[in-house]
Amino acid sequence: MLKKIIKYTWPPAIVALIIFYLCCLIPTDDVPSVAFEFPIPTDKVVHFLMYFGLSAVASINYIYDKNGKIIILKLIVFAILIPILYGGLIEILQHNYFAERSGDWYDFLADALGSLASLPFSLWFRRFLLRRHVEEHYA
């Protein structure tokens, strides 16, 4: 059982640790600024991309291991809902325990939207694996 848990969790756990480091442990003065204008604040884009990446890694790891034969509810819970909750937890931790940081609802929204945006990509990857499996089986 422990071996199975480690198999599914080590890639997203590494990404989650990197996100924690970037969001909580780097001093705000060390965060690089972006020199170009963007219609959305760049920190929100970064949050979106971090959580898109976290959810994508979690879902692709699960889908690949199961050759596309997955339980969709498990995918949604572990690759979408848990990263969204993790984003909320980080915002709470920033607000309460990291003096240089502050919790931000818009950061949490960007986190949630990034996780949700990974779902169509994950489902496309699942269809790709299933199609490839069928083609290899009948070729």
C-alpha positions as CSV (number, residue, x, y, z in Angstrom):
1,M,0.0,0.0,0.0
2,L,2.8,2.4,0.9
3,K,4.6,1.6,-2.3
4,K,1.5,2.4,-4.3
5,I,1.1,5.8,-2.5
6,I,4.7,6.7,-3.1
7,K,4.4,5.7,-6.7
8,Y,1.5,8.2,-7.3
9,T,2.6,11.0,-5.0
10,W,6.4,11.5,-5.5
11,P,6.2,13.6,-8.7
12,P,3.4,15.9,-7.5
13,A,5.0,16.1,-4.1
14,I,8.2,17.4,-5.6
15,V,6.3,20.1,-7.6
16,A,4.3,20.9,-4.4
17,L,7.6,21.4,-2.5
18,I,8.9,23.7,-5.2
19,I,5.7,25.7,-5.1
20,F,5.9,26.0,-1.3
21,Y,9.5,27.2,-1.6
22,L,8.6,29.8,-4.2
23,C,5.5,31.0,-2.4
24,C,6.6,31.0,1.2
25,L,10.4,30.8,1.6
26,I,11.8,33.2,-1.0
27,P,12.0,36.7,0.4
28,T,9.8,39.1,-1.6
29,D,12.8,41.2,-2.5
30,D,14.3,38.2,-4.3
31,V,11.3,37.6,-6.5
32,P,12.3,38.7,-10.0
33,S,10.2,41.4,-11.7
34,V,9.0,41.0,-15.2
35,A,9.9,43.9,-17.6
36,F,6.9,43.5,-20.0
37,E,3.3,44.7,-19.6
38,F,0.6,42.0,-19.4
39,P,-3.1,42.6,-19.0
40,I,-3.2,40.3,-15.9
41,P,-0.8,40.8,-13.0
42,T,2.2,38.6,-13.7
43,D,2.1,37.1,-10.2
44,K,-1.4,35.8,-10.9
45,V,-0.1,34.3,-14.2
46,V,2.7,32.6,-12.2
47,H,0.2,31.2,-9.7
48,F,-2.0,29.9,-12.6
49,L,1.0,28.2,-14.2
50,M,2.3,26.7,-11.0
51,Y,-1.0,25.0,-10.2
52,F,-1.6,24.1,-13.8
53,G,1.8,22.3,-13.6
54,L,1.0,20.7,-10.2
55,S,-2.3,19.3,-11.4
56,A,-0.9,18.3,-14.8
57,V,1.9,16.3,-13.1
58,A,-0.4,14.6,-10.7
59,S,-2.9,13.7,-13.4
60,I,-0.4,12.6,-16.0
61,N,1.4,10.5,-13.5
62,Y,-1.8,8.7,-12.6
63,I,-3.1,8.4,-16.1
64,Y,0.2,7.1,-17.5
65,D,0.5,4.5,-14.7
66,K,-3.0,3.2,-15.4
67,N,-2.5,3.3,-19.2
68,G,-5.5,5.6,-19.4
69,K,-7.9,3.2,-17.6
70,I,-8.6,5.5,-14.7
71,I,-11.4,6.4,-12.3
72,I,-12.4,10.0,-13.2
73,L,-13.5,10.8,-9.7
74,K,-10.0,9.9,-8.3
75,L,-8.5,12.1,-11.0
76,I,-10.6,15.0,-10.0
77,V,-10.0,14.6,-6.3
78,F,-6.3,14.0,-6.3
79,A,-5.2,16.0,-9.3
80,I,-7.7,18.9,-9.1
81,L,-9.3,19.3,-5.7
82,I,-6.2,18.5,-3.5
83,P,-4.0,21.0,-5.4
84,I,-6.8,23.7,-5.0
85,L,-6.9,23.0,-1.3
86,Y,-3.1,23.1,-1.2
87,G,-3.2,26.5,-2.8
88,G,-5.7,27.7,-0.2
89,L,-3.5,26.3,2.6
90,I,-0.5,28.1,1.3
91,E,-2.4,31.4,1.2
92,I,-3.5,30.9,4.8
93,L,0.1,30.0,5.8
94,Q,1.4,33.1,4.0
95,H,-1.2,35.3,5.8
96,N,-0.6,33.9,9.3
97,Y,3.0,32.7,9.4
98,F,5.2,34.4,6.8
99,A,5.6,38.1,7.7
100,E,7.0,39.1,4.3
101,R,4.1,37.5,2.5
102,S,0.4,38.0,2.6
103,G,-2.5,35.7,1.7
104,D,-4.4,36.8,-1.4
105,W,-7.8,35.6,-2.6
106,Y,-6.8,36.4,-6.2
107,D,-3.7,34.2,-5.8
108,F,-6.0,31.4,-4.6
109,L,-8.4,32.1,-7.6
110,A,-5.4,31.9,-10.0
111,D,-4.3,28.6,-8.3
112,A,-7.8,27.1,-8.6
113,L,-8.1,28.2,-12.2
114,G,-4.7,26.8,-13.1
115,S,-5.7,23.4,-11.6
116,L,-9.0,23.4,-13.4
117,A,-7.4,24.4,-16.7
118,S,-5.2,21.3,-16.5
119,L,-8.3,19.0,-16.7
120,P,-9.0,19.2,-20.4
121,F,-5.3,18.6,-21.1
122,S,-5.3,15.6,-18.8
123,L,-8.4,14.1,-20.5
124,W,-6.8,14.7,-23.9
125,F,-3.7,12.8,-22.6
126,R,-6.0,9.9,-21.4
127,R,-7.7,9.7,-24.8
128,F,-4.3,9.7,-26.5
129,L,-3.1,6.8,-24.3
130,L,-6.2,4.8,-24.8
131,R,-6.1,5.3,-28.6
132,R,-2.4,4.3,-28.7
133,H,-3.2,1.2,-26.6
134,V,-6.0,0.2,-29.0
135,E,-3.8,0.8,-32.1
136,E,-0.9,-1.3,-30.6
137,H,-3.3,-4.0,-29.7
138,Y,-4.9,-4.3,-33.1
139,A,-1.9,-3.5,-35.3
